Amino acid sequence: MHQNRHKLELNLSYGRRILRVQNTIASQVLAGD
């Protein structure tokens, strides 16, 4: 049970990292325009 929660937290932090990268790329694309 505890292990599943830990895995979920890892997935959440990984998802947030992907969102941050996508936001950075989007900002660079907009600035490049």
Backbone as JSON Lines, residues from 0, in Angstrom:
{"i":0,"aa":"M","n":[0.84,-1.21,0.0],"ca":[0.0,0.0,0.0],"c":[0.87,1.25,0.0]}
{"i":1,"aa":"H","n":[1.8,1.29,0.92],"ca":[2.67,2.47,1.0],"c":[3.5,2.6,-0.27]}
{"i":2,"aa":"Q","n":[3.88,1.45,-0.84],"ca":[4.72,1.47,-2.04],"c":[3.94,2.07,-3.21]}
{"i":3,"aa":"N","n":[2.65,1.74,-3.3],"ca":[1.83,2.29,-4.38],"c":[1.74,3.81,-4.28]}
{"i":4,"aa":"R","n":[1.61,4.33,-3.04],"ca":[1.52,5.78,-2.86],"c":[2.82,6.43,-3.29]}
{"i":5,"aa":"H","n":[3.92,5.8,-2.96],"ca":[5.22,6.37,-3.34],"c":[5.34,6.43,-4.86]}
{"i":6,"aa":"K","n":[4.88,5.38,-5.53],"ca":[4.95,5.35,-6.99],"c":[4.09,6.45,-7.59]}
{"i":7,"aa":"L","n":[2.92,6.69,-6.98],"ca":[2.01,7.73,-7.46],"c":[2.67,9.1,-7.31]}
{"i":8,"aa":"E","n":[3.35,9.31,-6.18],"ca":[4.02,10.59,-5.96],"c":[5.13,10.78,-6.98]}
{"i":9,"aa":"L","n":[5.84,9.73,-7.32],"ca":[6.9,9.83,-8.33],"c":[6.29,10.22,-9.67]}
{"i":10,"aa":"N","n":[5.15,9.6,-10.02],"ca":[4.48,9.92,-11.28],"c":[4.04,11.38,-11.31]}
{"i":11,"aa":"L","n":[3.55,11.89,-10.18],"ca":[3.09,13.27,-10.13],"c":[4.25,14.24,-10.32]}
{"i":12,"aa":"S","n":[5.36,13.98,-9.64],"ca":[6.51,14.87,-9.77],"c":[7.06,14.8,-11.18]}
{"i":13,"aa":"Y","n":[7.03,13.62,-11.81],"ca":[7.5,13.47,-13.18],"c":[6.59,14.24,-14.13]}
{"i":14,"aa":"G","n":[5.28,14.17,-13.89],"ca":[4.33,14.89,-14.73],"c":[4.52,16.39,-14.62]}
{"i":15,"aa":"R","n":[4.81,16.87,-13.4],"ca":[5.03,18.31,-13.23],"c":[6.29,18.74,-13.97]}
{"i":16,"aa":"R","n":[7.31,17.89,-13.97],"ca":[8.54,18.24,-14.66],"c":[8.28,18.36,-16.16]}
{"i":17,"aa":"I","n":[7.48,17.44,-16.71],"ca":[7.15,17.49,-18.14],"c":[6.37,18.77,-18.46]}
{"i":18,"aa":"L","n":[5.41,19.13,-17.58],"ca":[4.64,20.35,-17.81],"c":[5.55,21.57,-17.81]}
{"i":19,"aa":"R","n":[6.53,21.59,-16.88],"ca":[7.43,22.74,-16.8],"c":[8.27,22.84,-18.07]}
{"i":20,"aa":"V","n":[8.72,21.7,-18.59],"ca":[9.51,21.69,-19.83],"c":[8.65,22.18,-20.99]}
{"i":21,"aa":"Q","n":[7.4,21.71,-21.05],"ca":[6.52,22.14,-22.15],"c":[6.26,23.63,-22.07]}
{"i":22,"aa":"N","n":[6.09,24.17,-20.85],"ca":[5.87,25.61,-20.7],"c":[7.09,26.38,-21.15]}
{"i":23,"aa":"T","n":[8.28,25.89,-20.82],"ca":[9.52,26.56,-21.22],"c":[9.65,26.58,-22.73]}
{"i":24,"aa":"I","n":[9.36,25.44,-23.36],"ca":[9.46,25.36,-24.82],"c":[8.44,26.3,-25.46]}
{"i":25,"aa":"A","n":[7.22,26.33,-24.93],"ca":[6.19,27.2,-25.48],"c":[6.61,28.66,-25.35]}
{"i":26,"aa":"S","n":[7.21,29.03,-24.23],"ca":[7.64,30.41,-24.03],"c":[8.73,30.77,-25.04]}
{"i":27,"aa":"Q","n":[9.65,29.85,-25.29],"ca":[10.73,30.11,-26.23],"c":[10.19,30.24,-27.66]}
{"i":28,"aa":"V","n":[9.2,29.42,-28.0],"ca":[8.59,29.49,-29.33],"c":[7.9,30.84,-29.5]}
{"i":29,"aa":"L","n":[7.15,31.26,-28.47],"ca":[6.44,32.54,-28.56],"c":[7.45,33.69,-28.65]}
{"i":30,"aa":"A","n":[8.52,33.6,-27.89],"ca":[9.53,34.66,-27.91],"c":[10.25,34.67,-29.26]}
{"i":31,"aa":"G","n":[10.36,33.49,-29.88],"ca":[11.03,33.39,-31.17],"c":[10.21,34.01,-32.29]}
{"i":32,"aa":"D","n":[8.91,34.08,-32.1],"ca":[8.04,34.7,-33.1],"c":[8.33,36.18,-33.13]}
